[in-house]
Amino acid sequence: MASLRPLRLPRLPRRDPARPSRRSQGISRVVPAGVRRAFTFWRRSIQARVATSTVLLSAVVIAGVGWLLTEQTRDGLLQNRAEVVVAEAISETNQATDRLAAAEGTEFDAVSQQAELARPIIRAGEARDFGVLLGGPVGSGTRLADGGAERTANLETASVPESLEARFDEVATTAWTFSEVVRSDPETGETTREPGIVVGSQVQLPADGNVYTLYYVFPLEEQQETLALVTRALATGAVVLLVLVAAITWLVTRQVVTPIRMARRVAERLAAGRLQERLRVRGEDDLARLAISFNQMAANLQKQIRQLEELSRVQQQFASDVSHELRTPLTTVRMAGDVLHDARADFDPVTARSAELLQTELDRFETLLEDLLEISRFDAGAAVLDLEDINLADVAHRVVHTTRTLAERRGVDVRVLLPEGPTARPCVAEVDARRVERVVRNLVTNAIDHAGPDGQVLVRLGCDGDAAAVAVRDFGVGLAPGESALVFNRFWRGDPARARTSGGTGLGLSISLEDTRLHGGWLQAWGRPGEGSQFRLTLPRHAGDTLRSSPLSLVPDDAARRPGPDRRGVGAR
């Protein structure tokens, strides 16, 4: 009958979308809702990530290019301005020298000649927006800050750097430097500062023969305004360019992302069982060819699934029909077997033993038919729950009582361990009593078969506010690597050569798994070679609730204290 097992797709674990996970709840209390939505959009949108990355990289490139252009423009403006002011300063100095050369040195004293030297240049500076300071004479150690020097009104001596003054402590050629133009308002007493260029040029005074220094102070206000205008133009162009880059990137990526999103939606519909869904093919590019390949894959998948569904349906129908049709001849054989079994005392020993074996196998055959019918109901989706509130402790005690004969024959002591302590509560759950009792009986019977030399089976109960659990522990051979994933398969045996002492059909754990899934619970297995195994049944205390944890540990306490290669299997979760 193993060949009649229908092909079935595995059921994946599902989480209630209306109830967020504990981790999500913890994060939601710390991060604002707007930030969470933005982060979720960022994680899920390839288009947003590509557009943002492109805009950021473009911003870095544009900023670098803008800085380079600004620096070159500033250097060009300053260099050009420096050349102009130096030429203008040299021209004014030459004119002053010519004026001094035309005058007789005995006609003026030194002080009057200094004023005659500086004042025409100061008046020219006021007309052409530059300042003048007369310093010197060379070698006297006199500084502009000491006072008494001829200078443009409101122009402070601090406008000339000390380094430039030090250069002209002796006779030197014309030199210039950048500085700050410091002006003071005599009415308000306020001081203003602006960038400028200071040019120093020397001239010899005929009256005393000493060399004096003329300092020309040219402000850079016009160049500063020009540079600000260029900077604003570059910034405006950069913003406009970034907006255009963002828009172009968004549109370009949309052309690629839109077909991908459509493929995702169609794939989700296929996964939901809508196998007729297909992608719309447009054009002949790579995306169109991808859509064609996707549609071909979906068509082949639909064909294969329909074939499997048809095969599964035929197998289910065959198993159901065979099980029903065998009931009538089985009833007849059962009646004949009962007659022979009742009269076995009149038979010779060989015939009497045959009658006993016939009765045993008829019992097993009848149980097998019942299990096959139950499996066919699960496969057809016809199984329903008859829910009521029951105490799992009562179920456990009933199962232990019904399996006492088998346990005594095997020399196994089966004990029920109930919750203890001040927080202990009755393990009451809203379940189908018949199905849950069948699950527990299958687990206990299986544990008795594999109890091992210790001859002990422990049935432990536990519960909390959301779930109730029953764990059945044996101390037999345990589960070898990989067997924990197979124990719930139909007709599976850990050792095919080993006889079923309890008369099992090989479908008990499979039916138990289906009963557990019907309740929305978990049926899980743990095992370690040589240390036994434990099966844990976890059920929600209220029908329809989603399980999140179990009140009992899957790994027994005695095994958890001894490290080893645990073998865990999840039957229904």
C-alpha positions in Angstrom: 0.0 0.0 0.0 3.1 2.3 0.2 2.7 3.1 -3.5 -0.7 4.7 -2.8 0.8 7.6 -1.0 -0.4 10.8 -2.7 1.9 13.5 -3.8 1.4 16.6 -1.6 3.1 20.0 -1.5 4.6 20.9 1.9 2.9 23.5 4.0 5.0 26.5 4.9 4.9 28.2 8.2 2.6 31.2 8.2 2.5 34.2 10.5 -0.5 36.3 11.2 0.1 39.6 9.3 -2.1 41.5 11.7 0.2 40.8 14.6 3.7 42.1 14.2 6.7 40.3 15.6 8.2 41.1 19.0 11.3 42.5 17.3 9.1 44.8 15.1 7.1 45.9 18.2 10.4 46.8 20.0 11.6 48.8 17.0 8.3 50.6 16.5 8.5 52.0 20.1 11.9 53.6 19.3 11.8 54.7 15.6 9.1 57.1 14.5 6.5 55.9 12.0 7.7 58.2 9.3 11.3 57.0 9.5 10.1 53.4 9.5 8.0 54.0 6.3 11.0 55.7 4.6 13.4 52.9 5.6 10.9 50.3 4.3 10.5 52.2 1.0 14.3 52.4 0.7 14.7 48.7 1.3 12.0 47.7 -1.2 12.5 50.1 -4.0 15.4 49.5 -6.4 14.3 52.6 -8.3 14.7 54.8 -5.3 18.2 53.4 -4.4 19.5 53.8 -8.0 18.1 57.3 -8.3 19.5 58.4 -4.9 22.9 56.8 -5.6 23.1 58.5 -9.0 22.1 61.9 -7.5 24.6 61.6 -4.7 27.4 60.7 -7.0 26.4 63.4 -9.4 26.4 65.9 -6.5 29.9 64.9 -5.6 31.1 65.3 -9.2 29.3 68.6 -9.7 30.6 69.9 -6.3 34.2 69.0 -7.3 33.9 70.6 -10.7 32.2 73.7 -9.3 34.9 74.1 -6.7 37.6 73.7 -9.4 35.9 76.3 -11.6 35.4 78.7 -8.7 39.1 78.4 -7.7 40.2 79.0 -11.3 37.9 82.0 -11.6 39.1 83.5 -8.3 42.7 83.0 -9.2 42.2 84.5 -12.6 40.4 87.5 -11.2 43.0 88.1 -8.5 45.9 87.7 -10.9 44.4 90.0 -13.4 43.6 92.6 -10.7 47.1 92.3 -9.3 48.7 93.0 -12.7 46.5 96.0 -13.2 47.1 97.6 -9.8 50.8 97.0 -9.9 51.0 98.7 -13.3 48.9 101.6 -11.9 51.0 101.9 -8.8 54.2 102.0 -10.9 52.6 104.6 -13.2 51.7 106.8 -10.2 55.2 106.5 -8.7 56.8 107.4 -12.0 54.6 110.5 -12.3 55.5 111.5 -8.8 59.2 111.0 -9.5 58.9 113.2 -12.6 57.2 115.9 -10.5 59.9 115.8 -7.9 62.6 115.9 -10.5 61.1 119.1 -12.0 61.3 120.9 -8.7 64.6 122.3 -7.1 65.5 120.6 -4.0 66.4 124.0 -2.3 62.9 125.4 -2.9 61.1 123.1 -0.4 61.9 121.6 2.9 61.5 117.9 3.5 58.1 118.0 5.2 56.6 120.2 2.5 58.0 118.1 -0.2 56.5 114.9 1.4 53.1 116.6 1.4 53.6 117.7 -2.2 54.6 114.1 -3.1 51.6 112.3 -1.4 48.7 114.7 -1.8 48.3 114.5 -5.7 48.4 110.7 -5.4 45.9 110.7 -2.6 43.5 112.9 -4.7 43.9 110.5 -7.6 43.2 107.6 -5.4 40.0 109.1 -4.1 38.9 109.5 -7.7 39.9 106.0 -8.7 39.0 104.2 -5.4 42.3 103.3 -4.0 44.1 104.5 -0.9 47.7 105.8 -0.4 50.0 105.9 2.6 53.5 107.4 2.7 56.0 105.7 4.9 59.7 106.2 5.6 62.3 107.3 5.3 64.3 104.0 4.7 66.6 103.2 7.5 64.9 105.4 10.1 63.0 102.5 11.7 59.8 104.5 11.6 56.6 102.5 11.1 53.3 103.6 9.7 51.6 102.8 13.1 53.8 105.4 14.8 51.7 108.1 13.1 52.5 111.3 11.2 52.5 109.6 7.8 50.6 111.1 4.9 47.6 108.9 4.1 44.1 108.8 2.6 41.4 109.9 5.0 39.7 107.1 7.0 42.3 104.6 5.8 44.0 102.8 8.7 47.7 102.0 8.8 46.7 98.4 9.7 45.9 97.9 6.0 49.6 97.5 5.3 51.0 94.2 6.5 54.1 94.3 8.7 55.8 91.9 6.4 55.5 94.3 3.5 56.8 97.2 5.7 59.7 95.1 6.7 60.6 94.5 3.1 61.0 98.2 2.5 63.2 98.9 5.5 65.8 99.1 2.9 65.9 100.1 -0.8 63.9 97.5 -2.8 62.0 97.0 -6.0 58.2 97.3 -6.2 56.3 94.5 -4.4 52.7 93.6 -3.6 50.7 91.4 -1.4 47.1 90.5 -0.4 45.8 92.2 2.7 42.7 93.6 4.4 41.6 97.2 3.7 40.8 98.7 7.1 38.7 101.8 7.1 37.2 103.8 10.1 34.2 106.0 10.2 35.0 109.1 12.4 31.4 109.8 13.0 30.3 106.3 14.2 33.7 104.9 15.2 33.0 101.7 13.3 35.7 99.8 11.5 35.2 98.0 8.2 37.4 95.3 6.7 37.4 94.1 3.1 40.0 92.1 1.0 42.4 94.1 -1.0 45.9 94.3 -2.6 48.7 96.5 -1.2 51.5 97.6 -3.6 54.7 99.2 -2.2 56.9 101.4 -4.4 59.9 103.6 -3.3 60.8 107.1 -4.4 63.7 109.4 -3.5 62.9 112.9 -2.1 65.1 115.6 -3.5 64.8 117.8 -0.4 66.7 115.5 1.9 67.9 112.8 -0.4 66.1 110.0 1.6 64.1 107.2 0.1 60.4 107.0 1.0 57.8 104.3 0.4 54.5 104.8 -1.2 51.9 102.1 -0.3 48.9 101.9 -2.7 45.9 100.1 -1.2 43.4 98.7 -3.8 40.2 97.1 -2.6 38.9 93.9 -4.2 35.2 94.7 -3.8 34.4 94.4 -7.5 36.3 91.1 -7.9 34.5 89.8 -4.8 31.1 90.7 -6.3 32.1 89.1 -9.6 33.2 85.9 -7.8 29.9 85.8 -5.8 28.0 86.2 -9.0 29.9 83.3 -10.6 29.4 81.2 -7.5 25.7 81.8 -7.4 25.4 81.0 -11.1 27.4 77.7 -10.6 25.2 76.8 -7.6 22.0 77.5 -9.5 23.2 75.5 -12.4 24.3 72.6 -10.1 20.8 72.5 -8.4 19.1 72.5 -11.8 21.4 69.8 -13.1 20.9 67.6 -10.1 17.1 67.9 -10.5 17.4 67.0 -14.2 19.7 64.1 -13.3 17.3 62.8 -10.7 14.3 63.1 -13.1 16.2 61.4 -15.9 17.5 58.6 -13.6 14.0 58.1 -12.2 12.5 57.8 -15.7 15.2 55.5 -17.0 15.2 53.2 -14.0 11.4 53.1 -14.2 11.6 51.6 -17.7 13.6 48.7 -16.2 11.9 48.4 -12.8 8.3 48.5 -14.1 8.6 45.1 -15.9 10.4 43.6 -12.9 7.5 44.7 -10.6 5.0 43.2 -13.0 7.0 40.0 -13.0 7.0 40.0 -9.2 3.2 40.5 -9.1 2.6 37.7 -11.5 5.0 35.5 -9.6 3.1 36.2 -6.4 -0.2 35.3 -8.1 1.4 32.1 -9.4 2.5 31.3 -5.9 -1.0 31.9 -4.6 -2.3 29.3 -7.0 -3.5 31.5 -9.9 -1.5 29.4 -12.5 -3.1 31.1 -15.5 -1.4 34.4 -14.9 1.1 35.5 -17.6 3.4 38.5 -18.3 2.5 40.9 -21.1 5.2 40.8 -23.8 6.1 44.1 -25.4 8.8 44.6 -28.0 11.8 42.4 -28.7 14.4 43.6 -26.2 16.0 41.7 -23.3 13.0 42.4 -21.0 10.6 41.1 -23.6 12.7 37.9 -24.0 12.7 37.6 -20.2 8.9 37.8 -20.2 8.7 35.1 -22.9 10.9 32.8 -20.9 8.9 33.6 -17.7 5.6 32.7 -19.5 7.1 29.5 -20.8 8.3 28.6 -17.3 4.9 29.4 -15.9 3.1 27.3 -18.6 5.4 24.3 -17.9 4.9 24.7 -14.1 1.1 24.9 -14.6 1.2 21.7 -16.7 3.4 19.8 -14.2 1.3 20.9 -11.2 -1.9 19.9 -13.0 -0.4 16.5 -13.8 0.7 16.1 -10.1 -2.8 17.2 -8.9 -4.5 14.7 -11.2 -2.1 12.0 -10.1 -2.7 12.8 -6.5 -6.4 12.9 -7.0 -6.4 9.5 -8.7 -4.2 8.1 -5.9 -6.5 9.6 -3.2 -9.6 8.3 -4.9 -8.0 4.9 -5.4 -7.0 4.6 -1.7 -10.4 5.8 -0.6 -12.2 3.4 -3.0 -10.0 0.4 -2.0 -10.5 1.1 1.7 -14.3 1.3 1.3 -14.4 -1.8 -1.0 -12.3 -3.9 1.4 -14.7 -3.2 4.3 -17.3 -5.8 3.1 -14.9 -8.7 2.5 -13.1 -7.8 5.7 -16.3 -8.0 7.7 -16.9 -11.5 6.3 -13.4 -12.6 7.0 -13.7 -11.1 10.5 -16.8 -13.1 11.2 -15.1 -16.3 10.0 -12.0 -15.4 12.0 -14.0 -14.9 15.1 -15.6 -18.3 14.8 -12.2 -20.0 14.3 -10.7 -18.0 17.2 -13.5 -19.0 19.5 -13.1 -22.6 18.6 -9.3 -22.8 18.7 -9.4 -24.9 21.9 -10.7 -27.8 19.8 -7.9 -27.5 17.3 -4.5 -29.1 17.3 -1.7 -26.7 18.4 -0.6 -25.7 14.9 -4.2 -24.9 13.8 -4.9 -23.0 17.1 -1.8 -20.9 16.7 -2.9 -20.1 13.1 -6.3 -19.0 14.3 -4.6 -16.6 16.8 -2.3 -15.2 14.2 -5.3 -14.7 11.9 -7.1 -12.8 14.6 -4.1 -10.6 15.3 -3.5 -9.7 11.6 -7.3 -9.1 11.1 -7.1 -6.5 13.9 -4.1 -4.9 12.3 -5.7 -5.0 8.9 -8.9 -3.3 10.2 -6.8 -0.6 11.9 -4.9 -0.1 8.7 -8.1 0.4 6.7 -9.3 2.9 9.3 -6.0 4.8 9.1 -6.2 4.8 5.3 -9.7 6.2 5.3 -8.6 8.9 7.8 -5.6 9.8 5.6 -7.9 10.0 2.5 -10.1 12.4 4.4 -7.1 14.6 5.2 -5.9 14.5 1.6 -9.4 15.4 0.3 -9.6 18.3 2.8 -12.7 16.8 4.3 -11.4 16.6 7.9 -13.1 19.0 10.4 -12.7 19.7 14.1 -15.3 19.1 16.8 -14.0 21.7 19.3 -14.5 21.7 23.0 -12.6 22.7 26.1 -10.7 19.7 27.6 -8.0 19.2 30.2 -5.0 17.6 28.6 -4.1 16.0 31.9 -7.3 13.9 31.6 -6.3 13.0 28.1 -2.9 11.9 29.2 -4.2 9.7 32.0 -6.8 8.1 29.7 -4.0 7.3 27.2 -1.7 5.8 29.9 -4.6 3.7 31.1 -5.5 2.3 27.7 -1.8 1.5 26.9 -1.2 -0.1 30.2 -1.5 -3.6 28.9 1.1 -2.9 26.1 3.4 -1.2 28.6 3.3 -4.1 31.1 3.9 -6.6 28.3 7.0 -4.6 27.3 8.1 -4.0 30.9 7.8 -0.2 30.5 6.8 2.2 33.2 4.7 5.1 31.9 4.5 8.2 34.1 2.6 11.5 33.7 4.3 14.6 35.1 1.9 17.5 35.7 2.9 21.2 36.1 3.9 22.0 39.7 4.5 25.2 41.6 2.5 28.3 42.6 2.1 29.3 38.9 0.8 25.9 37.8 -2.5 26.1 36.0 -4.8 23.4 34.5 -3.8 22.6 30.9 -7.2 23.4 29.3 -7.4 24.0 25.6 -10.1 24.3 23.0 -9.5 21.3 20.8 -11.0 18.2 19.2 -10.8 15.7 22.1 -10.9 12.6 19.8 -8.1 13.8 17.6 -5.8 15.1 20.4 -6.3 11.8 22.3 -5.3 9.9 19.1 -2.1 12.0 18.8 -1.1 11.5 22.4 -1.8 7.7 22.1 0.3 7.4 19.0 3.2 9.2 20.7 2.9 7.1 23.9 2.6 3.9 21.9 5.6 4.8 19.8 7.6 5.7 22.9 6.7 2.3 24.5 8.0 0.5 21.4 11.3 2.4 21.6 11.6 2.6 25.4 14.9 0.8 25.6 16.5 -1.0 28.5 15.5 1.7 31.0 11.9 0.8 30.6 10.6 4.3 31.3 8.4 6.7 29.4 7.7 10.2 30.7 4.6 12.2 29.6 5.1 15.8 30.7 2.5 18.5 30.4 2.9 22.3 30.4 0.9 25.4 29.6 1.0 29.1 29.6 -1.4 31.9 28.7 -1.3 31.1 24.9 -0.4 27.4 24.5 -0.6 24.0 26.0 1.9 21.2 25.4 2.5 17.5 25.9 6.0 16.1 25.6 6.6 12.3 25.5 10.1 11.2 26.4 11.7 7.8 25.9 15.3 6.6 26.7 15.8 4.2 23.8 18.0 4.2 20.8 17.1 7.8 19.8 17.2 9.2 16.4 20.1 9.0 14.0 21.2 12.0 11.9 18.5 12.8 9.4 15.8 10.6 10.9 14.1 13.4 12.8 13.0 14.8 9.4 11.6 11.4 8.4 9.7 10.2 11.4 6.4 11.8 10.3 6.5 10.2 6.8 4.0 7.6 6.0 5.1 4.0 6.5 8.6 5.1 7.5 10.6 2.9 9.9 13.9 3.7 11.5 14.9 0.0 11.2 13.0 -1.8 8.4 14.0 -5.2 9.8 12.4 -4.4 13.2 8.9 -5.7 13.9 6.1 -3.5 15.1 5.5 -4.9 18.6 2.4 -2.7 19.1 0.8 -3.7 15.9 1.1 -0.2 14.4 0.3 0.5 10.7 3.1 3.0 10.0 0.6 5.8 9.6 0.2 6.8 13.3 2.7 9.7 13.3 1.5 10.9 9.9 -2.1 11.0 11.1 -0.9 12.8 14.3 0.9 15.4 12.2 -2.3 16.0 10.1 -4.4 16.3 13.3 -1.9 18.8 14.7 -1.9 20.9 11.6 -5.7 20.9 11.6 -5.5 22.5 15.1 -2.9 25.0 14.0 -0.3 23.5 16.4 3.2 22.1 16.3 4.3 18.5 16.4 8.1 18.3 16.7 10.7 15.6 17.3 14.1 15.6 19.0 16.5 12.8 19.3 20.1 11.9 20.1 21.7 8.5 19.3 21.8 6.3 22.4 20.0 8.9 24.6 16.4 8.5 23.4 14.0 10.9 21.8 11.2 13.3 22.7 8.1 14.3 20.8 6.4 17.5 21.7 2.8 18.4 20.8 2.0 22.2 21.2 -1.6 23.4 20.7 -3.1 26.9 21.0 -5.3 27.2 24.0 -7.9 29.0 21.9 -8.9 27.8 18.4 -7.6 30.1 15.6 -4.8 31.7 17.6 -1.2 31.7 16.2 1.5 29.9 18.2 4.6 31.8 18.9 6.3 29.6 21.6 5.8 26.4 23.5 5.6 26.1 27.3 7.9 23.0 27.2 11.4 22.8 25.8 11.9 20.5 22.8 15.2 19.3 24.2 14.8 17.5 27.5 16.5 19.0 30.6 18.7 15.9 31.1 19.9 16.0 27.5 20.5 19.7 27.5 23.0 19.3 30.3 25.0 16.9 28.2 26.4 18.5 25.0 26.0 16.4 21.9 24.8 16.5 18.3 21.1 17.2 18.8 18.8 16.0 16.1 15.7 18.2 15.8 12.9 17.8 13.4 9.9 20.1 12.9 6.8 18.2 11.9 4.3 21.0 11.9 5.2 24.5 12.6 
